[in-house]
Amino acid sequence: MPDQLFDDLYRNTENLAWAPVEQVRRRGRQRSRRTRVAASLAGVVTVVAVAAGAVALGADPDAAPPVVPATGSPTPTPNRTPTPSTSPSHSADPTPDDSGSPTGGTPSSPANDDGPNAPSRDTSIPPAAMMQLADLPKGFTMTNGEPDGDWTLESVFANCRNQPASLARGQVAERFRVFDSPTDSLVQRVTRYSGEAAAAHLDAMREQVEECDPHRSGDSLTVLAAGFGGDESMLVGSVMEGRPARWILVRQGDLVAQLRVDKDTTPQEATQLVRPVADRLCAGTDAC
């Protein structure tokens, strides 16, 4: 029995009109020619495009190639830590400043200096240059710091008609101590001066005491004794408005100590007191 597929194909093509063989060959040759022409035209278009690009590049040799859009985030340039040109081998420790403290003295700007290239000096007054409890009888207590009130000899000069010039010229540091007992008190101020200002200060103090012309009758200001200790020294007594007072001044090198002592202190007592005061001052000056 014939196959059903061939049977159907025979029925569908039984009445089909076939083109002559020569016509079929002609159509094949025409299709081949059209394919070759199309391929030739495509090659010509490619050559022309390449030539046009070469001409454009030749006209602008510096032209940059087109930028291709980035598809991701740009990579940031890492920060670079600068390297110092030199590295110190060590750091200097800061010098402690005890100015303004009760035990460090009160340094100020010196009136004279040795120029900008002068070596630095410690102008503060060491505690060892001050009086100690061992220099006084038992029963005294010691306090660091400046006492209240006008207790200095300079404050008494306000009672004189002839006012002195500045007596603080050349000061570079000060330190104070107060000694109290149930029956007595003593105040000490030690001042450092620059250059020869310490000797000039003591001369000015002596001159002012000797030339004082009190405003009130009965007031007095007198040098009771001098030259009993240190490089220079003097005991000064005053009576102002009927109230007596005593001061001792002693210089050792560039240091001057002023002590407000008991109102009845005699020159002999002043001599005994000045000896340890002058010795203590040597701990703060090279003049001894």
Secondary structure, 3 states (H helix, E strand, C coil): CCCHHHHHHHHHCCCCCCCCHHHHHHHHHHHHHHHHHHHHHHHHHHHHHHHHHHHHHHHCCCCCCCCCCCCCCCCCCCCCCCCCCCCCCCCCCCCCCCCCCCCCCCCCCCCCCCCCCCCCCCCCCCHHHCCCHHHCCCCCEEEECCCCCCCCHHHHHHHECCCCCCCCCCEEEEEEEEEECCCCEEEEEEEEECCCHHHHHHHHHHHHHHHCCECCCCCEEEEEEECCCCCEEEEEEEEECCEEEEEEEEEECCEEEEEEECCCCCHHHHHHHHHHHHHHHHHHCCCC
